[in-house]
Amino acid sequence: NSAADNGGGMYNDSSSPDLTDCEFTGNAADGDGGGMYNNDSSSPTLTDCALSDNAASGNGAGICDNNSSPTLTGCEFADNTATGNGGGIYNNSSSPATRECAFIGNDAQYGGAMYNFDHSSPNTRNCTFTGNSADVSGGGIFNLSNSTPVLTNCSFHGNSATVYGGAFYTDSTAPELRNCILW
């Protein structure tokens, strides 16, 4: 239940903390990163962490990455809401590694669970995207501006968007999906 302009729960600037079994709940940002904001080559490692019920008036209600590359393993992003983009995660020129994470019930204008922008290259493996929604496009994931996400063994179920791409939306990008299910 913390609040700040950016990084309601935690703000990392050129930093790489290790976090295990942590919870970021009910935090808010007037700008970006309701739960966490990673800036300027930050590479935090989150293991078995929960980011839930966080809000951002801008982008990335759960986590906002700006030129950063966090490693997320076994984390859950649930019921986060961004007025802008990326309910779960917003990536701007960032390349996070996401493993065995669950994105459940997150909401944003674009990219209910994840928004990838400006050469972002997330590597996402064994993750589930369930019940996320976008007010416009990309209920599960939204990709724009030369982003090249790689998704392996991921499952998309029950995601929705009002206009385009209930599960996945891509424009001017080169995503790679390997052994993924969109249902």
Secondary structure as UniProt FT lines:
FT   STRAND          3..4
FT   STRAND          10..13
FT   STRAND          18..20
FT   STRAND          23..25
FT   STRAND          28..29
FT   STRAND          36..39
FT   STRAND          45..47
FT   STRAND          50..52
FT   STRAND          55..56
FT   STRAND          63..66
FT   STRAND          71..73
FT   STRAND          76..78
FT   STRAND          81..82
FT   STRAND          89..92
FT   STRAND          97..99
FT   STRAND          102..104
FT   STRAND          107..110
FT   STRAND          114..117
FT   STRAND          123..125
FT   STRAND          128..130
FT   STRAND          133..137
FT   STRAND          141..144
FT   STRAND          150..152
FT   STRAND          155..157
FT   STRAND          160..161
FT   STRAND          168..171
FT   STRAND          176..178
FT   STRAND          181..182
//
